[in-house]
Amino acid sequence: MEKVMNILKPKPNPQQLLRDWQRRLRQECRNIERQIRDIQREEKNVQKAIKEAAKRNDMGSAKSLAKEIVRSKRTVNRLYENKAQLNSISMHLGESVAIARTVGHLSKSAEVMKLVNNLMKAPEVAMTMQEFSKEMTKAGVMEEMVNDAVDSALDSEDIEDEIEEEVDKVLTAIAGETTAQLPEAVRKQKLKQPAQAVEEAEGADDEEDLEELRARLAKVRS
């Protein structure tokens, strides 16, 4: 009976499909914008903690926190790229529907297929893009694709050296003024050996606060 009902059920026309897809794409863009705002709000708290760590000569904690900011900025850049690709999909879908008015059906779009395939590797929108892929394949806009593994390059070892370079830039930008106030010998020692343990006298409470900041920033990135 269900099969009969599916046969009798009228198929949505291209304009209806487009409106639904574009509505969902706009929603995804809004979700991305909200995530970016959340990340940037937490970044401000971490920047404040970096300055405080530098004031108490704790360059180990300052560098650890700066590394989290580097990762967050990379995440934000990727989110902006995801948003731009979502907008491109919406634009190309509009073009496909305009053509469909002439030929009477939706045609395959190589650009849409390429963009959806790219976004299926982005952790933030991978699940949504998998749904879009199935629907667009059924509607004739795309061919069926084999989904590659989700891109997790942000945590790969091959970018660790680059992250280390960026960390130094972040420290210079955020804590440079505070660090410059330290005695010359102390500043050189701390910058050369950023991973040294903090003295126990400044201990557990500061470390717990820093760990909480790192955890909050990691949460909004995920």
N, C-alpha and C positions, 0 to 999 in steps of 0.2 A: 504493500500500500504506500509505503514511504517513497519508493522509487517512482510510483505513478504520480504522487503529489509533486515530486521534484521535476518530473517531465512537464506537468501541467503548469507549474509555477512560472510566471513570466520572468525572463532573464532581464536584469537591469540593463538599461541602454548605456552607451559610452559616457554620456553626460552625467548620469547618476553615479557611475563608477568613479568618474573624475572628481565629482564633488565630495564623495565619501573619502577617497584617497587623499585629496588635498586637505580636507578637514583633519584627518589623522596626522598628516605631515606637519600641519601647523601646531597641533597639540604636542608632537615630539619636539618641535622647535622651542615651544614654551617650556617644556620640561628641561631642555638643555640650558636655556637661559636661567632657569631657577637654580639648576645645579652649579652653573658658573658663579652666580651671586653668592651661593652658600660657600663655595670654595674660597672666593675672594674675601668674604667676611671672616672666615677662619684664618686666612693668611694674615690679616691685620693683627690678630691676637698673637700669632706666631712671630711676626716681625717685632712686636713689643717685647716678647720674651727673649728674642735674640739680643736686643739692646740691653735688657736687664742682665742677661748672661755675660755679655761683654763687660758691663760695668763691674761685675764681681770677678773678672778675669777668668771666667769659665768658658774658654774658647772651644772646649770639647762639646759642651751642650749647644753652644751657639752654632757650631758647624753641623751638628746633628739636626738641629731645627732648620738650618738653611737648606739642608739636603731635602727636607720635606717640602719646603717652598719651591725648590727647583722642580721636584716631581709634580707638584700642584700646578705650576705654570705650564708644564708640558701637557698636563691633562686638560687645562683650560684651552690651550692652543688646539689640541685635538678636538675638543668639543666645538670650537668655532668652525673647524674644518667640517665636522659632521653636520653642523647646522647649514653651512653653505651647500653641501651636497644634497641635503634634504630639500632645500629650496630649488636646486637645479633639477631634481627629480620632478618636483611639482611643475616647473616650467616646461620640461620635456613632455610630461603627461598632457599638459594643455595643448601642445603642438600635435600630439598623437590624436587627441579627440577632434581637433580641427580637421585633420586629414580624414578621420573616420566619418565626418559629416559628408564627405565627398564619395568615399569608397564604400561606405555602409558598414564598416566593421573596424575594430582596432587592429592596427598593424604592429609588428614587432619593432621595438626601439632599441638599437644597440647602445645608445647613450644611457637609457634608463637601466638596462641590464648591467652595464659597467658600473654605474653609480650604486645600484642596489648590492652588487657583488662586493664592492669596496666596503660598504657600510655593514655588511654581514660580518665583517672581521672586526668591527668596532664594538668593544664590550658594552658600551652604553646603549646602543640601539640594535644590537645583533638580533634579539628576539623579535622585535617589531619588524625588522627587515626580512626575517625568515617568513613571517606571516604575509608581508607584502609580496615576497617572491612567489609564494604559492598562489595568491590571488591573481597576480599579474600574469603568471604562467597560464592559469586557467582562462584568463580573459584574452590571451593571445598577444600580450604586450612583450612578454619575455619567453625565452626558452628555459627549460628546466636546467638548473645548475646544481653542481656538487658543491656543498658548503665547505669552505676551507676552515681550518682551525681559527678560533678567535685570536685576534692579534693581542699578544701580551708583551710586546717589545719593550714597554715602559719599564719592566722589571728584569730585562735581560742583562746578563753580565757584559755584553759587548758595548753597552752605553755607559758603563760605570765610570770609565776614564773621562768621558765628556761631562758627566754629572759632576765629577770632582772639580773640573775647571769652572763649571757654572756656579758651584757652591762658593768658590773663592770670590767670584763676582758679586754674588748675593751678599756675602759677608762684608765686602768692601762698601757696597751701596747702603746697606742697612746699619751696620755696626761700625763703619769706618770712623765716624766722628767720635764715637765713644771709645773705640780702641785707640785712637790717636792720643787720647788723654792718659793712656797708661805709660809708665816708665818705659823707655826704649828697650832695655834689656828684657823686661817682662813681656812686652808686646812681641818681640822677635821669637822668644821662647814659646809663647802660647800659639803663635801662628804656625810655627814649624812643627809643633807637637800638639795638634788640636784634639787628639784622641786620648790624652792623659786623663786619668780619673780625677774627679773633683775631690777636693779635700773633704774629709768626713765632717768637719765642722760646718760645712755649708750644705750638707748632705741630703737626707732622705726626702724631706718635704719638697725641696726644689726639684729633685729628680721625679717625684710622683707628679708634680704639676706639669713638668715638661712632657712626661709620658702621656698624660691626659691630653695635652695639646696635640701631640703627634697622632694620638688615636682619633681625636675629633677630625683632624684634617684628613687622615686616611679614610675615615668614614664617609665624608662628603665627596671624596674623589671616587669612591667605589660605586 
